[in-house]
Amino acid sequence: MSRRLLALPLCAGLAAPAGAGTLGDTLADNPARIAPAGLRVQADARVDAFSDPAPLLRLDDKDWGRHARSRHALNHAQLAVQASAGFEAGGWRLRALTRSGGIATASADTVTLLGLLNRDEAPGSGTSFDLDYRLNYWRGDGLSLGHGWHWTPAPGQRLEVGASLQYLGRIELLREVFTGIATPAGADRMLFNGQHLRAGNRMRTDDPSRFNPFVREGNPGGHGRALDLGARWTLSERWQLELAGFDLAARLDGRDMPESLRVGRFLYDAQGRLIGNADGSAAVQGQDRRADLRMHPRARWLGRLGWQQHAWQLDVLWQSHAGVREIELAGRRNLGDSGYWVGASATARHAALGLSAGNAWFSAGLTLSNPRAGAARTLGAALRLNLPLPGASPVRD
């Protein structure tokens, strides 16, 4: 298990301009918020990302493993990026969009050994490391179509529900699974007993040491789909409840994707080069081929309890996604009759703080878990345009 092999980036494929807008930025896509009447043009760009084992902006460094520290029994890194443009009209919403998402997990032993090797610190003799690293990353371009309904169940109350379907084409996929036991083998060598799987059209196939050059040329492609559902209940002039589920029953089907599997007991030197099988032979057990690849992006659930009085709005939000739960406190104040507002938020994971501002048509936000961006494990930015055209109903947040 070498430095090179262990330098499987915990966000390899997750490394991107990363950020995490507030949960409220994500909840703005709740299909229950589709206006029942009027016409408006919309556009948005948003990035959500965090990394447990290392600061996000360090992930592009060649020696990022030096900064790796295990923070949990199972360390997570997540990325969600979206840009869209479209319109709402008469209770319908149509958007063109591009999306990408990824989830990586690594056991505490995986992150610990990665850090030791990249800091040139020798593992203790007789120690072993239970390695478990998993990555699923995807991206695609497509369309979403949503519709909203609303009722007035009682005086002063309003119930809104909505649904949105997405279709994605031109998909790109990457799956990586790395499991096994690593033990020091003396003379700056590491013995790894396990398996390493890589698949998807984002993996490298031009390097003969990574993929068999005699495997036929392929024509990878595929498509995907997802469903979003949401509800919002205005209980009174001051109180509001909201719930939304994103990427429900999501599925991505890739065809003719490259796949590489290595299984066995392998020796690596200190520079990360494969010496061969543990019995001294140079042969590598495994198979390279092209095959279908299916992914099921994990559903994301968000909820909100909101309170509003005069110029103030306070929200408690929660999120559950891929085994990670988050709670956020957010507040907003309207600035007199100007139509503008300013807001702030705080989330528990990595102690992230966010600032936002906007009006009925435009909003922007930034979130950081550290004033120094290079040290932040949670980063974020979100921009949103919601421009009513003549005759459109007012925007309701």
LINDA-V473093 format. One record per helix or strand of 2 or more residues. SS is the DSSP state (h for helix, s for strand). FROM is the first residue (numbers start at 1). TO is the last residue. Records with the same first field share a line. If there is no record, write none. Layout:
SS = FROM-TO + FROM-TO
//
This chain:
h = 3-6 + 23-27 + 31-33 + 56-60 + 64-67 + 108-118 + 349-351 + 373-375
s = 39-51 + 74-89 + 92-107 + 128-151 + 158-184 + 190-199 + 221-234 + 239-268 + 274-277 + 286-295 + 300-309 + 312-321 + 324-334 + 341-347 + 352-358 + 362-368 + 378-388
//
